[in-house]
Amino acid sequence: MDPIMMLFLGVAALAIIVLVIVVIYLVADLHKTTRSLRQFLEDEDHSLQLTLREVNVTLEHLRHITEGVTGIVSDVRVASGSVRTVGESLKKVTDQVKHLSDNLETASSSVRANITGIKAGAQAALSVIRRGFSKHEERCA
C-alpha cells in the first residue's frame, strides 16, 4: 500500500472518529436538552394547573358577584316601577284635585251670585217693609 493512501485512510478514519465523537456529544446534549425541556414542561404544566384553579375560583366569585348585581338590578327595576306607579298616581290625584278645585271655584262663584241675589232681595224686602211701616205710621198718626 502506498503511504499516501495510508495517510488518506488514516485521516479519513480520524475524521470518522471525530464525527462519531461529535455525534455522540450532540446526542448526549440533545438527551440532556430533552430532559430539561420535559422538566420545564412539567413545571409549567403544574404552574398552569395552579393558575387554572385560581382562575376557576375567581370566575366562581365573579359569578356570585354578577348574581348579586343581577338581583340588585332586578330590585332597582321593581323600585323604579313602583316610583313610576306612584308618580302616575300622584298625577291622577293632582288632576283630581285640579278638577275639584275648578268645581269648587265654579260652585263658589254660583254661591256668591246666589248670596248677592239673596242680599239684594233682603235689602229690597226691608226697604219695602220700612216704607210700609212708614206709611202705616203716617196713617195711624
C-alpha positions, 0 to 999 in steps of 0.5 A, spaced: 500 500 500 502 506 498 503 511 504 499 516 501 493 512 501 495 510 508 495 517 510 488 518 506 485 512 510 488 514 516 485 521 516 479 519 513 478 514 519 480 520 524 475 524 521 470 518 522 472 518 529 471 525 530 464 525 527 462 519 531 465 523 537 461 529 535 455 525 534 455 522 540 456 529 544 450 532 540 446 526 542 448 526 549 446 534 549 440 533 545 438 527 551 440 532 556 436 538 552 430 533 552 430 532 559 430 539 561 425 541 556 420 535 559 422 538 566 420 545 564 414 542 561 412 539 567 413 545 571 409 549 567 404 544 566 403 544 574 404 552 574 398 552 569 394 547 573 395 552 579 393 558 575 387 554 572 384 553 579 385 560 581 382 562 575 376 557 576 375 560 583 375 567 581 370 566 575 366 562 581 366 569 585 365 573 579 359 569 578 356 570 585 358 577 584 354 578 577 348 574 581 348 579 586 348 585 581 343 581 577 338 581 583 340 588 585 338 590 578 332 586 578 330 590 585 332 597 582 327 595 576 321 593 581 323 600 585 323 604 579 316 601 577 313 602 583 316 610 583 313 610 576 306 607 579 306 612 584 308 618 580 302 616 575 298 616 581 300 622 584 298 625 577 291 622 577 290 625 584 293 632 582 288 632 576 283 630 581 284 635 585 285 640 579 278 638 577 275 639 584 278 645 585 275 648 578 268 645 581 269 648 587 271 655 584 265 654 579 260 652 585 263 658 589 262 663 584 254 660 583 254 661 591 256 668 591 251 670 585 246 666 589 248 670 596 248 677 592 241 675 589 239 673 596 242 680 599 239 684 594 232 681 595 233 682 603 235 689 602 229 690 597 224 686 602 226 691 608 226 697 604 219 695 602 217 693 609 220 700 612 216 704 607 210 700 609 211 701 616 212 708 614 206 709 611 202 705 616 205 710 621 203 716 617 196 713 617 195 711 624 198 718 626 
